[in-house]
Amino acid sequence: MNKIKVSLLALATIAFGAYAFKGVDGSITGKVRPADGATEAWAVQGSDTLKTAVSDGAFTFNGARAGTYTVVINAKDPFKDATINDVKVEDGKATDLGEINLQQ
């Protein structure tokens, strides 16, 4: 019985250590122009989808896993949606898309 307890404790310690040293997720930020041209944005990577609000033209996706995303800005009429492909995110880093000018 003591061997089982020691084994479980060792396994829990290893699992905690692996989690503690895991990389921190990254983020994606940007600004939409005109500032009132959109209300929400989506970031898609495979089957993972993140959604965030656009407020005063600014948006941020927190908790983005490392990888390559497609970001879609849902525009309000009379503007057209904007799509940004190949947005690369690294663990612990912010990816800034800069200004995204919506087209009519």
All heavy atoms as an XYZ file, in Angstrom:
761
protein
N       0.813     -1.194      0.000
C       0.000      0.000      0.000
C       0.860      1.263      0.000
O       0.530      2.229     -0.670
C      -0.932     -0.032      1.213
C      -1.959      1.054      1.210
S      -3.054      0.906     -0.168
C      -4.589      1.227      0.563
N       1.957      1.253      0.771
C       2.846      2.415      0.812
C       3.497      2.662     -0.537
O       3.730      3.810     -0.907
C       3.910      2.252      1.893
C       3.363      2.575      3.271
O       2.343      3.228      3.373
N       4.030      2.107      4.312
N       3.807      1.577     -1.277
C       4.407      1.738     -2.604
C       3.443      2.457     -3.539
O       3.855      3.287     -4.345
C       4.803      0.381     -3.185
C       6.064     -0.188     -2.601
C       6.455     -1.440     -3.339
C       7.765     -1.980     -2.804
N       8.214     -3.144     -3.544
N       2.165      2.150     -3.438
C       1.169      2.805     -4.289
C       1.093      4.287     -3.949
O       1.060      5.141     -4.842
C      -0.209      2.131     -4.133
C      -0.156      0.705     -4.700
C      -1.292      2.939     -4.837
C      -1.408     -0.098     -4.454
N       1.072      4.618     -2.667
C       1.014      6.027     -2.254
C       2.240      6.786     -2.737
O       2.128      7.907     -3.232
C       0.901      6.127     -0.731
C      -0.440      5.737     -0.194
C      -0.467      5.897      1.314
C      -1.790      5.439      1.895
N      -1.806      5.548      3.356
N       3.416      6.171     -2.586
C       4.656      6.818     -3.028
C       4.630      6.996     -4.543
O       5.006      8.047     -5.070
C       5.896      6.013     -2.568
C       7.155      6.546     -3.226
C       6.020      6.044     -1.056
N       4.147      5.989     -5.273
C       4.072      6.077     -6.735
C       3.110      7.179     -7.166
O       3.398      7.943     -8.091
C       3.631      4.739     -7.327
O       4.598      3.755     -7.094
N       1.955      7.273     -6.516
C       0.989      8.308     -6.849
C       1.535      9.698     -6.537
O       1.342     10.649     -7.307
C      -0.328      8.080     -6.107
C      -1.172      6.917     -6.610
C      -2.387      6.720     -5.712
C      -1.596      7.128     -8.041
N       2.227      9.823     -5.412
C       2.833     11.107     -5.053
C       3.891     11.510     -6.077
O       3.960     12.663     -6.502
C       3.443     11.042     -3.650
C       4.085     12.331     -3.138
C       3.057     13.447     -3.078
C       4.701     12.113     -1.775
N       4.703     10.566     -6.501
C       5.742     10.849     -7.503
C       5.108     11.260     -8.825
O       5.551     12.216     -9.476
C       6.637      9.635     -7.691
N       4.049     10.565     -9.223
C       3.362     10.885    -10.469
C       2.742     12.284    -10.403
O       2.849     13.071    -11.346
C       2.283      9.841    -10.762
C       1.515     10.009    -12.062
C       2.463      9.959    -13.248
C       0.466      8.927    -12.185
N       2.128     12.615     -9.270
C       1.536     13.943     -9.095
C       2.604     15.028     -9.145
O       2.395     16.100     -9.727
C       0.773     14.009     -7.774
N       3.755     14.768     -8.551
C       4.854     15.743     -8.555
C       5.358     15.980     -9.973
O       5.592     17.125    -10.379
C       6.001     15.260     -7.648
O       5.483     15.069     -6.329
C       7.138     16.254     -7.620
N       5.504     14.922    -10.748
C       5.969     15.040    -12.137
C       4.947     15.818    -12.967
O       5.300     16.716    -13.740
C       6.239     13.654    -12.745
C       7.462     13.028    -12.069
C       6.429     13.743    -14.250
C       7.677     11.578    -12.397
N       3.661     15.498    -12.788
C       2.614     16.186    -13.549
C       2.583     17.667    -13.209
O       2.468     18.517    -14.094
C       1.257     15.543    -13.274
N       2.684     18.004    -11.923
C       2.689     19.401    -11.511
C       3.898     20.128    -12.085
O       3.794     21.245    -12.581
C       2.676     19.526     -9.987
C       2.763     20.949     -9.523
C       1.656     21.787     -9.592
C       3.961     21.481     -9.054
C       1.739     23.109     -9.186
C       4.048     22.802     -8.644
C       2.934     23.613     -8.714
N       5.057     19.500    -12.048
C       6.277     20.109    -12.580
C       6.171     20.383    -14.070
O       6.575     21.430    -14.559
N       5.593     19.437    -14.803
C       5.432     19.632    -16.241
C       4.477     20.787    -16.518
O       4.699     21.598    -17.416
C       4.913     18.351    -16.892
N       3.415     20.896    -15.729
C       2.457     21.986    -15.908
C       3.077     23.326    -15.517
O       2.877     24.328    -16.194
C       1.200     21.722    -15.075
C       0.179     22.812    -15.196
C      -0.642     22.898    -16.322
C       0.035     23.776    -14.209
C      -1.568     23.901    -16.452
C      -0.896     24.794    -14.327
C      -1.696     24.848    -15.443
O      -2.614     25.851    -15.573
N       3.832     23.350    -14.437
C       4.419     24.597    -13.945
C       5.404     25.198    -14.933
O       5.555     26.410    -15.016
C       5.099     24.369    -12.599
N       6.075     24.373    -15.705
C       7.084     24.870    -16.639
C       6.582     24.934    -18.071
O       7.332     25.189    -18.982
C       8.351     24.017    -16.553
C       9.054     24.185    -15.239
C       8.984     23.214    -14.263
C       9.743     25.349    -14.955
C       9.613     23.383    -13.044
C      10.374     25.528    -13.738
C      10.306     24.542    -12.778
N       5.278     24.738    -18.248
C       4.683     24.858    -19.564
C       4.754     26.313    -20.004
O       4.630     27.228    -19.202
C       3.223     24.408    -19.493
C       2.514     24.502    -20.797
C       1.059     24.123    -20.617
C       0.361     24.324    -21.918
N      -0.798     25.137    -21.831
N       4.917     26.550    -21.308
C       4.976     27.912    -21.827
C       3.681     28.662    -21.587
O       2.607     28.081    -21.516
N       3.767     29.964    -21.464
C       2.596     30.812    -21.280
C       2.035     31.127    -22.660
O       2.773     31.421    -23.591
C       2.997     32.111    -20.549
C       1.813     33.042    -20.416
C       3.604     31.793    -19.203
N       0.705     31.075    -22.777
C       0.072     31.382    -24.056
C       0.398     32.802    -24.498
O       0.737     33.657    -23.695
C      -1.445     31.220    -23.946
C      -1.867     29.763    -23.775
O      -1.093     28.868    -24.149
O      -2.973     29.530    -23.271
N       0.260     33.046    -25.793
C       0.519     34.361    -26.348
C      -0.761     35.153    -26.523
O      -1.825     34.771    -26.023
N      -0.671     36.259    -27.252
C      -1.842     37.091    -27.510
C      -1.740     37.702    -28.904
O      -0.669     37.735    -29.505
C      -1.975     38.196    -26.460
O      -0.884     39.076    -26.535
N      -2.897     38.179    -29.385
C      -2.982     38.869    -30.673
C      -3.705     40.183    -30.416
O      -4.781     40.195    -29.811
C      -3.764     38.046    -31.714
C      -3.149     36.658    -31.896
C      -3.844     38.800    -33.043
C      -4.018     35.706    -32.710
N      -3.124     41.296    -30.867
C      -3.761     42.596    -30.704
C      -3.819     43.314    -32.046
O      -3.075     42.984    -32.974
C      -2.993     43.489    -29.705
O      -1.675     43.728    -30.225
C      -2.895     42.841    -28.338
N      -4.682     44.310    -32.125
C      -4.773     45.113    -33.335
C      -5.734     46.260    -33.153
O      -6.421     46.361    -32.134
N      -5.768     47.129    -34.170
C      -6.675     48.283    -34.175
C      -7.387     48.326    -35.513
O      -6.768     48.184    -36.564
C      -5.897     49.582    -33.989
C      -5.281     49.712    -32.628
C      -5.384     51.142    -32.174
C      -4.789     51.245    -30.791
N      -5.718     51.741    -29.837
N      -8.696     48.530    -35.442
C      -9.530     48.605    -36.637
C      -9.816     50.070    -36.934
O     -10.117     50.848    -36.031
C     -10.856     47.837    -36.404
C     -11.779     47.983    -37.605
C     -10.575     46.374    -36.112
N      -9.708     50.437    -38.211
C     -10.024     51.792    -38.654
C     -11.075     51.705    -39.746
O     -10.898     50.919    -40.665
C      -8.786     52.516    -39.197
C      -7.725     52.727    -38.150
C      -8.190     53.743    -37.116
N      -7.166     53.939    -36.107
C      -7.327     53.681    -34.809
N      -8.460     53.231    -34.352
N      -6.362     53.893    -33.960
N     -12.168     52.434    -39.662
C     -12.531     53.359    -38.610
C     -12.873     52.617    -37.312
O     -13.280     51.461    -37.328
C     -13.751     54.089    -39.167
C     -14.356     53.141    -40.136
C     -13.212     52.357    -40.713
N     -12.706     53.315    -36.198
C     -12.838     52.708    -34.875
C     -14.224     52.125    -34.621
O     -14.361     51.165    -33.872
C     -12.482     53.721    -33.789
N     -15.244     52.691    -35.243
C     -16.604     52.184    -35.030
C     -17.066     51.252    -36.145
O     -18.232     50.935    -36.268
C     -17.592     53.344    -34.885
C     -17.673     54.199    -36.145
O     -16.827     54.035    -37.050
O     -18.590     55.043    -36.220
N     -16.117     50.755    -36.937
C     -16.450     49.925    -38.098
C     -16.659     48.452    -37.808
O     -17.089     47.701    -38.684
N     -16.375     47.991    -36.582
C     -16.532     46.571    -36.265
C     -16.892     46.401    -34.792
O     -16.579     47.260    -33.965
C     -15.238     45.821    -36.571
N     -17.529     45.271    -34.477
C     -17.916     45.004    -33.089
C     -17.245     43.770    -32.505
O     -17.146     43.646    -31.295
C     -19.439     44.817    -32.958
O     -19.845     43.742    -33.819
C     -20.163     46.091    -33.326
N     -16.797     42.844    -33.365
C     -16.147     41.637    -32.863
C     -15.121     41.104    -33.853
O     -15.140     41.434    -35.029
C     -17.166     40.556    -32.512
C     -17.978     40.063    -33.679
C     -19.070     39.089    -33.271
O     -19.363     38.974    -32.067
O     -19.629     38.448    -34.154
N     -14.230     40.260    -33.305
C     -13.183     39.652    -34.122
C     -13.043     38.184    -33.714
O     -13.335     37.810    -32.574
C     -11.863     40.391    -33.933
N     -12.583     37.372    -34.655
C     -12.392     35.936    -34.440
C     -10.966     35.568    -34.826
O     -10.418     36.099    -35.791
C     -13.348     35.144    -35.316
C     -14.793     35.426    -35.067
C     -15.520     36.498    -35.533
C     -15.683     34.659    -34.278
N     -16.803     36.418    -35.072
C     -16.943     35.298    -34.309
C     -15.544     33.475    -33.548
C     -18.046     34.799    -33.633
C     -16.658     32.981    -32.890
C     -17.883     33.640    -32.926
N     -10.377     34.634    -34.080
C      -9.069     34.070    -34.432
C      -9.254     32.558    -34.505
O      -9.717     31.931    -33.544
C      -8.020     34.431    -33.392
N      -8.900     31.969    -35.640
C      -9.147     30.546    -35.875
C      -7.824     29.837    -36.162
O      -7.034     30.287    -36.999
C     -10.117     30.343    -37.057
C     -10.376     28.873    -37.303
C     -11.411     31.102    -36.826
N      -7.613     28.721    -35.456
C      -6.456     27.863    -35.686
C      -6.977     26.432    -35.633
O      -7.294     25.915    -34.560
C      -5.381     28.064    -34.626
C      -4.193     27.114    -34.793
C      -3.297     27.111    -33.580
O      -3.742     27.195    -32.457
N      -1.996     26.999    -33.835
N      -7.108     25.796    -36.804
C      -7.667     24.444    -36.833
C      -9.067     24.460    -36.262
O      -9.925     25.207    -36.708
N      -9.303     23.648    -35.232
C     -10.625     23.608    -34.612
C     -10.737     24.554    -33.420
O     -11.794     24.654    -32.803
C     -10.949     22.173    -34.167
O     -10.017     21.749    -33.199
N      -9.647     25.253    -33.073
C      -9.679     26.230    -31.977
C     -10.154     27.580    -32.508
O      -9.637     28.083    -33.508
C      -8.291     26.420    -31.350
C      -7.847     25.212    -30.559
O      -8.719     24.434    -30.122
O      -6.637     25.048    -30.374
N     -11.139     28.169    -31.831
C     -11.663     29.464    -32.223
C     -11.715     30.379    -31.014
O     -12.240     29.998    -29.972
C     -13.077     29.323    -32.827
O     -13.018     28.434    -33.947
C     -13.613     30.669    -33.278
N     -11.159     31.576    -31.163
C     -11.216     32.601    -30.121
C     -12.076     33.740    -30.643
O     -12.047     34.069    -31.828
C      -9.812     33.129    -29.807
C      -8.775     32.111    -29.359
C      -7.398     32.770    -29.259
C      -9.181     31.498    -28.038
N     -12.858     34.354    -29.746
C     -13.709     35.483    -30.109
C     -13.461     36.599    -29.108
O     -13.283     36.337    -27.917
C     -15.174     35.060    -30.051
C     -16.160     36.159    -30.353
C     -17.580     35.636    -30.209
C     -18.585     36.756    -30.303
N     -19.952     36.284    -30.055
N     -13.432     37.840    -29.603
C     -13.255     38.984    -28.713
C     -14.020     40.180    -29.258
O     -14.306     40.254    -30.465
C     -11.765     39.328    -28.520
O     -11.617     40.234    -27.441
C     -11.140     39.906    -29.772
N     -14.329     41.091    -28.384
C     -15.015     42.324    -28.780
C     -14.020     43.327    -29.342
O     -12.849     43.335    -28.967
C     -15.733     42.925    -27.570
N     -14.508     44.167    -30.234
C     -13.746     45.306    -30.732
C     -14.325     46.529    -30.032
O     -15.513     46.833    -30.184
C     -13.849     45.445    -32.265
C     -13.115     46.691    -32.740
C     -13.316     44.202    -32.957
N     -13.501     47.209    -29.251
C     -13.951     48.365    -28.476
C     -13.116     49.587    -28.845
O     -11.896     49.558    -28.710
C     -13.823     48.063    -26.983
O     -14.218     49.164    -26.215
N     -13.782     50.619    -29.335
C     -13.083     51.823    -29.799
C     -12.002     51.475    -30.815
O     -10.931     52.070    -30.843
C     -12.476     52.602    -28.632
C     -13.528     53.193    -27.713
O     -14.587     53.605    -28.229
O     -13.300     53.238    -26.498
N     -12.285     50.457    -31.620
C     -11.368     50.040    -32.670
C     -10.291     49.068    -32.236
O      -9.597     48.500    -33.064
N     -10.124     48.835    -30.933
C      -9.043     47.963    -30.444
C      -9.578     46.581    -30.068
O     -10.707     46.441    -29.609
C      -8.375     48.597    -29.237
N      -8.738     45.565    -30.282
C      -9.095     44.215    -29.857
C      -7.852     43.481    -29.377
O      -6.725     43.779    -29.779
C      -9.784     43.438    -30.980
C      -8.917     43.196    -32.188
C      -8.116     42.065    -32.276
C      -8.897     44.095    -33.230
C      -7.316     41.835    -33.381
C      -8.100     43.885    -34.350
C      -7.306     42.750    -34.425
N      -8.076     42.501    -28.495
C      -7.000     41.649    -27.991
C      -7.540     40.249    -27.771
O      -8.583     40.066    -27.145
C      -6.446     42.173    -26.645
O      -5.927     43.485    -26.835
C      -5.337     41.269    -26.114
N      -6.834     39.270    -28.312
C      -7.110     37.866    -28.022
C      -6.067     37.422    -27.006
O      -4.881     37.347    -27.329
C      -6.957     36.992    -29.267
C      -7.951     37.279    -30.363
C      -7.593     38.057    -31.442
C      -9.228     36.762    -30.303
C      -8.485     38.310    -32.463
C     -10.139     37.015    -31.314
C      -9.771     37.792    -32.397
N      -6.487     37.147    -25.779
C      -5.585     36.597    -24.771
C      -5.719     35.079    -24.771
O      -6.752     34.543    -25.158
C      -5.921     37.152    -23.384
C      -5.586     38.618    -23.280
O      -4.495     39.038    -23.622
N      -6.540     39.413    -22.822
N      -4.684     34.402    -24.318
C      -4.744     32.946    -24.215
C      -4.649     32.236    -25.544
O      -5.147     31.119    -25.692
N      -3.994     32.845    -26.516
C      -3.813     32.214    -27.822
C      -2.642     31.227    -27.744
O      -1.544     31.600    -27.353
C      -3.550     33.267    -28.900
N      -2.896     29.996    -28.101
C      -1.834     28.983    -28.116
C      -0.880     29.259    -29.272
O      -1.251     29.870    -30.279
C      -2.440     27.595    -28.285
C      -3.285     27.177    -27.119
C      -3.811     25.790    -27.337
N      -4.688     25.422    -26.244
C      -5.515     24.415    -26.281
N      -5.602     23.668    -27.364
N      -6.266     24.131    -25.253
N       0.329     28.795    -29.123
C       1.321     28.964    -30.191
C       0.813     28.302    -31.468
O       0.209     27.232    -31.430
C       2.655     28.362    -29.770
N       1.038     28.971    -32.577
C       0.617     28.436    -33.868
C       0.284     29.546    -34.840
O       0.582     30.716    -34.603
N      -0.349     29.168    -35.943
C      -0.712     30.105    -37.002
C      -2.224     30.246    -37.059
O      -2.941     29.250    -37.148
C      -0.170     29.625    -38.361
O       1.248     29.453    -38.250
C      -0.471     30.621    -39.460
N      -2.698     31.481    -37.010
C      -4.119     31.787    -36.965
C      -4.563     32.541    -38.208
O      -3.770     33.204    -38.870
C      -4.439     32.673    -35.751
C      -4.361     31.976    -34.425
C      -3.129     31.736    -33.821
C      -5.506     31.549    -33.770
C      -3.056     31.093    -32.593
C      -5.443     30.907    -32.548
C      -4.216     30.683    -31.963
O      -4.139     30.034    -30.753
N      -5.879     32.487    -38.451
C      -6.553     33.381    -39.378
C      -7.435     34.271    -38.522
O      -8.228     33.779    -37.719
C      -7.408     32.602    -40.391
O      -6.550     31.762    -41.159
C      -8.166     33.545    -41.316
N      -7.275     35.586    -38.654
C      -8.063     36.540    -37.878
C      -9.092     37.168    -38.813
O      -8.756     37.626    -39.904
C      -7.161     37.625    -37.248
C      -8.005     38.689    -36.562
C      -6.183     36.989    -36.267
N     -10.351     37.165    -38.356
C     -11.443     37.749    -39.132
C     -12.080     38.856    -38.307
O     -12.457     38.645    -37.154
C     -12.508     36.689    -39.493
C     -13.656     37.325    -40.271
C     -11.892     35.544    -40.275
N     -12.179     40.046    -38.911
C     -12.840     41.187    -38.281
C     -14.238     41.271    -38.874
O     -14.390     41.423    -40.088
C     -12.075     42.508    -38.555
C     -10.592     42.384    -38.206
C     -12.748     43.660    -37.839
C     -10.296     42.062    -36.773
N     -15.266     41.149    -38.024
C     -16.654     41.269    -38.482
C     -17.014     42.744    -38.552
O     -17.207     43.396    -37.533
C     -17.610     40.552    -37.535
C     -17.519     39.058    -37.661
O     -16.934     38.530    -38.584
N     -18.105     38.367    -36.708
N     -17.106     43.249    -39.773
C     -17.360     44.671    -39.983
C     -18.856     44.980    -39.992
O     -19.678     44.121    -40.299
C     -16.739     45.112    -41.302
N     -19.171     46.224    -39.640
C     -20.545     46.723    -39.724
C     -20.726     47.372    -41.093
O     -19.767     47.894    -41.682
C     -20.803     47.765    -38.635
C     -20.734     47.206    -37.229
C     -21.302     48.174    -36.216
C     -20.324     49.237    -35.814
N     -20.824     50.138    -34.772
N     -21.974     47.367    -41.600
C     -22.276     48.046    -42.859
C     -21.935     49.518    -42.726
O     -22.134     50.095    -41.663
C     -23.762     47.885    -43.211
C     -24.077     46.493    -43.744
O     -23.160     45.849    -44.279
O     -25.231     46.066    -43.616
N     -21.361     50.128    -43.703
C     -21.173     49.692    -45.074
C     -19.810     49.030    -45.338
O     -19.420     48.846    -46.478
C     -21.276     51.006    -45.853
C     -20.613     51.990    -44.928
C     -21.014     51.542    -43.535
N     -19.088     48.649    -44.292
C     -17.754     48.091    -44.460
C     -17.795     46.584    -44.702
O     -18.761     45.913    -44.363
C     -16.888     48.409    -43.238
C     -16.726     49.875    -43.007
C     -17.478     50.530    -42.048
C     -15.849     50.613    -43.787
C     -17.356     51.893    -41.846
C     -15.722     51.979    -43.595
C     -16.473     52.618    -42.629
N     -16.712     46.076    -45.278
C     -16.580     44.640    -45.552
C     -15.714     43.992    -44.475
O     -14.790     44.625    -43.947
C     -15.910     44.430    -46.915
C     -16.729     44.945    -48.066
C     -15.996     44.726    -49.372
C     -16.802     45.324    -50.530
N     -16.073     45.227    -51.787
N     -16.018     42.723    -44.170
C     -15.191     41.973    -43.231
C     -13.749     41.954    -43.716
O     -13.483     41.979    -44.922
C     -15.680     40.525    -43.107
C     -17.049     40.406    -42.444
O     -17.550     41.408    -41.916
O     -17.601     39.293    -42.463
N     -12.815     41.919    -42.773
C     -11.385     41.848    -43.109
C     -10.840     40.521    -42.605
O     -11.178     40.076    -41.496
C     -10.636     43.007    -42.475
N      -9.994     39.880    -43.404
C      -9.367     38.611    -43.034
C      -7.858     38.760    -43.115
O      -7.329     39.235    -44.126
C      -9.826     37.477    -43.975
O     -11.248     37.367    -43.900
C      -9.188     36.154    -43.592
N      -7.175     38.374    -42.048
C      -5.714     38.410    -42.009
C      -5.246     36.968    -41.835
O      -5.552     36.327    -40.821
C      -5.177     39.296    -40.861
C      -5.715     40.719    -40.991
C      -3.666     39.315    -40.853
C      -6.934     40.976    -40.192
N      -4.539     36.460    -42.819
C      -4.058     35.079    -42.801
C      -2.645     34.992    -42.235
O      -1.914     35.980    -42.209
C      -4.071     34.490    -44.219
C      -5.471     34.388    -44.775
O      -6.345     33.792    -44.162
N      -5.689     34.985    -45.927
N      -2.266     33.792    -41.837
C      -0.896     33.476    -41.399
C      -0.410     34.354    -40.247
O       0.713     34.859    -40.267
C       0.083     33.572    -42.575
C      -0.266     32.587    -43.682
O      -0.665     31.449    -43.354
O      -0.147     32.953    -44.862
N      -1.255     34.539    -39.232
C      -0.880     35.298    -38.040
C      -0.174     34.335    -37.087
O      -0.780     33.410    -36.570
C      -2.119     35.920    -37.362
C      -1.726     36.631    -36.077
C      -2.829     36.858    -38.336
N       1.114     34.543    -36.893
C       1.923     33.632    -36.084
C       1.946     34.082    -34.626
O       2.208     35.239    -34.339
C       3.330     33.550    -36.636
C       3.349     33.087    -38.090
C       4.572     32.330    -38.466
C       4.632     31.937    -39.910
N       3.448     31.621    -40.594
N       1.679     33.134    -33.726
C       1.686     33.390    -32.288
C       2.715     32.477    -31.648
O       2.776     31.288    -31.958
C       0.296     33.136    -31.663
C       0.342     33.253    -30.149
C      -0.728     34.092    -32.249
N       3.531     33.060    -30.762
C       4.516     32.301    -30.001
C       4.146     32.372    -28.527
O       3.578     33.367    -28.064
C       5.914     32.873    -30.211
C       6.419     32.747    -31.631
C       7.819     33.320    -31.789
O       8.634     33.192    -30.856
O       8.084     33.917    -32.843
N       4.477     31.305    -27.790
C       4.208     31.279    -26.359
C       4.826     32.482    -25.666
O       5.987     32.816    -25.904
C       4.760     30.003    -25.713
C       3.877     28.800    -25.953
O       2.670     28.982    -26.213
O       4.384     27.665    -25.869
N       4.041     33.145    -24.827
C       4.543     34.245    -24.016
C       4.782     35.541    -24.758
O       5.298     36.494    -24.184
N       4.395     35.609    -26.041
C       4.645     36.825    -26.814
C       3.345     37.398    -27.359
O       2.404     36.676    -27.648
C       5.596     36.534    -27.974
C       6.976     36.143    -27.510
C       7.926     36.000    -28.666
C       9.313     35.647    -28.154
N      10.245     35.451    -29.260
N       3.342     38.724    -27.525
C       2.200     39.413    -28.125
C       2.470     39.618    -29.608
O       3.543     40.080    -29.987
C       1.980     40.755    -27.440
N       1.484     39.272    -30.431
C       1.556     39.512    -31.867
C       0.674     40.714    -32.172
O      -0.533     40.677    -31.947
C       1.070     38.280    -32.658
O       1.890     37.162    -32.321
C       1.130     38.531    -34.154
N       1.275     41.810    -32.647
C       0.537     43.037    -32.935
C       0.282     43.133    -34.436
O       1.229     43.173    -35.227
C       1.320     44.250    -32.446
C       0.550     45.548    -32.579
O      -0.610     45.532    -33.069
O       1.086     46.595    -32.193
N      -0.991     43.176    -34.817
C      -1.355     43.277    -36.229
C      -1.348     44.713    -36.733
O      -1.539     44.948    -37.919
C      -2.738     42.658    -36.458
C      -2.860     41.173    -36.095
C      -4.286     40.699    -36.325
C      -1.871     40.346    -36.888
N      -1.145     45.669    -35.829
C      -1.140     47.074    -36.226
C      -2.522     47.541    -36.608
O      -3.523     47.056    -36.076
N      -2.598     48.484    -37.545
C      -3.893     49.028    -37.982
C      -4.443     48.218    -39.136
O      -3.733     47.906    -40.092
C      -3.761     50.486    -38.388
C      -3.599     51.407    -37.208
C      -3.830     52.862    -37.573
O      -4.234     53.184    -38.707
O      -3.599     53.701    -36.685
N      -5.723     47.906    -39.029
C      -6.442     47.181    -40.077
C      -7.493     48.145    -40.617
O      -8.435     48.528    -39.917
C      -7.101     45.907    -39.503
C      -6.017     45.013    -38.924
C      -7.917     45.210    -40.578
C      -6.528     43.970    -37.967
N      -7.312     48.566    -41.854
C      -8.229     49.511    -42.481
C      -9.344     48.760    -43.186
O      -9.095     47.990    -44.111
C      -7.477     50.401    -43.475
C      -6.482     51.301    -42.777
O      -6.827     52.001    -41.830
N      -5.239     51.250    -43.206
N     -10.570     49.005    -42.716
C     -11.723     48.348    -43.325
C     -12.085     49.024    -44.648
O     -12.042     50.245    -44.755
C     -12.920     48.404    -42.370
C     -12.717     47.689    -41.029
C     -13.948     47.892    -40.141
C     -12.443     46.207    -41.241
N     -12.436     48.207    -45.620
C     -12.813     48.708    -46.938
C     -14.335     48.742    -47.069
O     -15.028     47.944    -46.454
C     -12.227     47.798    -48.020
C     -10.725     47.619    -47.958
C      -9.987     48.922    -48.153
O     -10.289     49.683    -49.062
N      -9.030     49.185    -47.279
N     -14.797     49.670    -47.929
C     -16.254     49.741    -48.184
C     -16.610     48.949    -49.408
O     -15.848     48.689    -50.256
C     -16.696     51.183    -48.345
C     -16.670     51.918    -47.038
C     -17.344     53.276    -47.134
O     -17.762     53.719    -48.194
N     -17.446     53.942    -46.021
